[in-house]
Every structure is written in C-alpha cells, then in structure tokens.
Amino acid sequence: MTDLNDNICKRYIKMITNIVILSLIICISLAFWIISMTASTYYGGQRNWVQVFCNGAVPTELALLYMIENGPGEIPVDFSKQYSASWMCLSLLAALACSAGDTWASEVGPVLSKSSPRLITTWEKVPVGTNGGVTVVGLVSSLLGGTFVGIAYFLTQLIFVNDLDISAPQWPIIAFGGLAGLLGSIVDSYLGATMQYTGLDESTGMVVNSPTNKARHIAGKPILDNNAVNLFSSVLIALLLPTAAWGFWPRG
C-alpha cells in the first residue's frame, strides 16, 4: 500500500512539474514576442539575438521538457512503446526542421529562382522581398532544409541508440523532417501574407515592412513582425505535426 501511495505521489509531482514548466514556456514565449515587437522598431529586418531566440526558443524548451520527462539520452521514436517521449522527439524535430526550411527558402529561393515570387494567398506576382511571397525553388529549398535536419536526426539515432532492432523503423524521421520543413515554410508564408505588412515605397522602389505615406500597400496587416511569425510558425508545426504523424507512424 505504501509503494502504491509513493507511486501516486511521484506521478502527481511529475504532472505538476510538467504543468509548471509548460506554463513558464508559454509566459516566456509571450514575453519574447513582446520584446520582439519592440526590438523590431530599432533593429528593423536585421538578424539579431531576438530572431535567434524566436527560431531556437521552441526546440530549446521542448528539449528541456523532454529531459525532465525522460532524462538525458536518445530513445527510439516508437509510439506503441513510448508515446509521450516519441511525441516530444518529433515535436523537437518539427520545430528545428520548420526553422531550417524557412531559412533555406528565404536565403536560397531569392538567389536561385528566376521567376517572380507569388503571394501565397492569391497567387499574384509580387516584388521580391514581399512577406508571403513564394517560389517553386523556395518551396523545394524548404523541403531540402527540413530533410537535412531529418537526416541529421536519423544518423544520431543510428549512432547513439542501442535497441533499434526491437523498435519501430526510424527512417520515417527523414520524411517527417522534410514535411516539417515544407509545411513550416508554407505556414510562415501564410502568416506573413496575412499578418505582416508589406508595401512598396514608390519613391525608392524598395519593399517596406511598415506603413508610410509613400508606401503602396501590397499585402498583409501590421499585426506581427518577422520574428513573431517565425515563433508562431514553429509553435504550430511543433504542436500539430507530431500528433498527425502518430496515425501513420509504423509500429514496432
């Protein structure tokens, strides 16, 4: 009876700890969203520590939660044996792949694409640099970026996990990473097209992200900045994609 009470007490403490950590994660994320909106006023579109945090905060928080729940060390992704741990592993992978996919699409797409980007909500041609503008090259780049993260995760499993022979196949991790990168880029583009302001300064011909008297509106509303869009995209992909993957993941 005493052992049963001890187990119940340990589970209760573990549950409360997870709730507290998740609450702190939400508070920290919202706080840095506010900081991001404030910092963007001073830094504009430059890469800075706020942007690094918005891309890295979600996977970092998930990694900490995973360590508290399951301890340090890699385990096989196997929903039939370790649902919670597998979900968190894929959630972490999804967040990293989402950020990589968006970065590859933003950096590689404009350089290699020979066609004008199209707004993801209306498919109309828009100037290069428009929030929510996509190209085929950019989408393929996001797929490759996520796949690269998936391959890295898969190789990590092969090197550090010992009991893969009695677990579910791990190769879907690669496909999952590619899908997370592609969907992350699409979600990021949609949020950018609808919740980020994009205008064309007719006096300079430059794309601007803030409304001005000389700017002609192209798309979006001044609700979020780029850092906040990155953060929300990462959160959405990290929460939704592992849940969807559970129904299709092979069982060991």
Stockholm file with secondary structure:
# STOCKHOLM 1.0

chainA/1-252         MTDLNDNICKRYIKMITNIVILSLIICISLAFWIISMTASTYYGGQRNWVQVFCNGAVPTELALLYMIENGPGEIPVDFSKQYSASWMCLSLLAALACSAGDTWASEVGPVLSKSSPRLITTWEKVPVGTNGGVTVVGLVSSLLGGTFVGIAYFLTQLIFVNDLDISAPQWPIIAFGGLAGLLGSIVDSYLGATMQYTGLDESTGMVVNSPTNKARHIAGKPILDNNAVNLFSSVLIALLLPTAAWGFWPRG
#=GR chainA/1-252 SS CHHHHHHHHHHHHHHHHHHHHHHHHHHHHHHHHHHHHHHHHHHTTCCCHHHHHHHHHHHHHHHHHHHHHHCSSCCCCCTTTCHHHHHHHHHHHHHHHHHHHHHHHHHHHHHHCCSCCEETTTCCBCCTTCTTEECHHHHHHHHHHHHHHHHHHHHHHHHHCSCGGGSCCCTHHHHHHHHHHHHHHHHHHHHHHHHSCEEEETTTTEEESSCCTTEEEEECCTTCCHHHHHHHHHHHHHHHHHHHHHTTSCCC
#=GC SS_cons         CHHHHHHHHHHHHHHHHHHHHHHHHHHHHHHHHHHHHHHHHHHTTCCCHHHHHHHHHHHHHHHHHHHHHHCSSCCCCCTTTCHHHHHHHHHHHHHHHHHHHHHHHHHHHHHHCCSCCEETTTCCBCCTTCTTEECHHHHHHHHHHHHHHHHHHHHHHHHHCSCGGGSCCCTHHHHHHHHHHHHHHHHHHHHHHHHSCEEEETTTTEEESSCCTTEEEEECCTTCCHHHHHHHHHHHHHHHHHHHHHTTSCCC
//
